């Protein structure tokens, strides 16, 4: 993960995050479409880090939910095969 900040006289500080992004071939390093604005570069960097941490947590939760769903589906298939 890499955070790049820019300072603009008109817009204040802007941060962009280069992070692993989902793609058809798996996770590939790319720029997040999220642009973070703040008054200073330090604030923008802190907001970008918080966004990245929240995104990692969201992806971990999503992965856990998918694994739980797969386990439930496998259990249902096993019980249906046993009944037949």
N, C-alpha and C positions, 0 to 999 in steps of 0.2 A: 504494500500500500504506500502511496506517495501523495502528499498534499502539496499543491502548488498555490501560492497566493499572489495576487496582483493588487496594486494600490492604484486607484483612479481618483482624480480630483472631483469628478462628478458623482461617482457611484460609491466611494469609500473603498473598503477592501472586498475582494472577491476571492473565493477559494474554490478550487476544483480538486477532485479526488480521482487518482488513478488506482483502481482496485480490481480484483477478480470479478468478472461479470459473467453471468450464465450465457452460454451459446450452444449451438447445436452439437459442437464437438466437446462439450464440457465447460469448464470454467476457463476463461481467457482473460488476460490482463487488458483492461480498457478504461476509458474515461467514463466516470459516472455521469449521467445526464443532469445530475443535480448541481446547481450553481448556488453557492452559499455567499450571502452578503452580510457584512458587519461593518462597524465603524472603524476598527483597526485590523491590521493583519493578524495580530495575536488572537483577537476575538474570532476572526474568520477561521483561523487554524483550529481553535478550540471547538468551535461549532462543527467543523468538518470532522474532527476526531470523534465527537459525540455522535454525529450522524453515522460514521463508519462503524462504531461500536454497536449502535442500535441495529444497523443493517446486519452485522454478524449475528447478533442475538436473534433477529427475525429469521435469518436463513437457518440457524441451528434449530429453532422451534419448528420451522417448516419441514426440515429434514426429519426431525423426531416424529412429527405428526404423520408424515408419509410412511415412515417405518412402522408406526403403530397401525396405520391403515392396512399396510401389506400383511402384517401379522394377523389382523382380524380377518382379512380376506382368505388367508391360508387356512385359518382355523375353520372358517365357514365351509371352504371347499373340502377340508378333511372330514368334517361332520356330515356333509352331504354325500360324500363317497361312502362313508361308513353306513349310512342309512339305505343306500341303494343296493 
